[in-house]
Amino acid sequence: MRIGIDCEHHRARREFCAYGHVEVQGNDLLASVIDADAYQAIDALVQRLDRMLWRWSTAMRRSRADDDIRAHALAL
């Protein structure tokens, strides 16, 4: 997992860009958030990555549970 924050100056104000990269099985999870406050950008990034990880984990559980093992006959 990599998390970073950059400060960009646009005219008279600053913007903070928080970005995160989480390596998981399959496609990696990438997220970025731009905000005027660094702490709010980090909080929004954590919430976004948390939501992405939750969706990824439920998708992985759903793909593993496609078939009901009780439906298969026991081969002896």
C-alpha positions in Angstrom: 0.0 0.0 0.0 1.3 3.4 -0.9 -0.2 6.7 0.1 1.1 10.2 -0.8 0.0 13.8 -0.7 1.1 16.6 -3.0 0.6 20.4 -2.7 -0.3 22.3 -5.9 -0.5 26.0 -6.2 -3.2 27.4 -8.4 -3.3 31.2 -8.7 -4.0 32.5 -5.2 -4.9 29.2 -3.4 -3.3 25.8 -2.7 -4.9 22.4 -3.4 -3.8 19.2 -1.8 -3.9 16.0 -3.8 -3.9 12.8 -1.8 -3.4 9.6 -3.7 -3.4 5.9 -2.7 -2.4 2.7 -4.4 -3.3 -0.7 -2.9 -2.0 -3.9 -4.5 -4.5 -6.7 -4.4 -5.1 -9.9 -6.4 -6.3 -8.8 -9.8 -6.5 -5.1 -10.7 -4.8 -2.7 -8.2 -7.0 -0.2 -6.4 -6.1 3.4 -7.2 -7.7 6.5 -5.7 -7.0 10.2 -5.5 -8.8 13.2 -3.9 -8.2 16.9 -4.3 -9.2 19.3 -1.5 -8.2 22.7 -0.2 -7.3 21.2 3.3 -4.7 18.4 3.5 -6.4 16.6 6.4 -9.8 16.6 4.7 -8.1 15.2 1.5 -6.5 12.4 3.6 -9.8 11.6 5.3 -11.7 11.5 2.0 -8.9 9.2 0.5 -9.2 6.8 3.5 -12.9 6.6 3.1 -12.7 6.0 -0.7 -10.0 3.3 -0.3 -12.0 1.7 2.5 -15.1 1.6 0.3 -13.1 0.2 -2.6 -11.6 -2.5 -0.5 -15.0 -3.4 0.9 -16.4 -3.7 -2.7 -13.4 -5.8 -3.8 -13.6 -8.2 -0.8 -17.4 -8.7 -1.3 -16.8 -9.4 -5.0 -14.1 -11.9 -4.2 -16.4 -13.7 -1.6 -19.3 -13.7 -4.1 -17.1 -15.2 -6.9 -15.9 -17.9 -4.5 -19.4 -18.8 -3.5 -20.9 -19.3 -6.9 -21.6 -22.9 -6.4 -23.2 -24.7 -3.4 -21.0 -27.5 -2.3 -24.0 -29.4 -0.9 -25.4 -29.8 -4.4 -22.6 -32.0 -5.5 -22.8 -35.8 -5.1 -20.1 -37.4 -3.0 -17.9 -39.5 -5.3 -16.5 -42.6 -3.5 
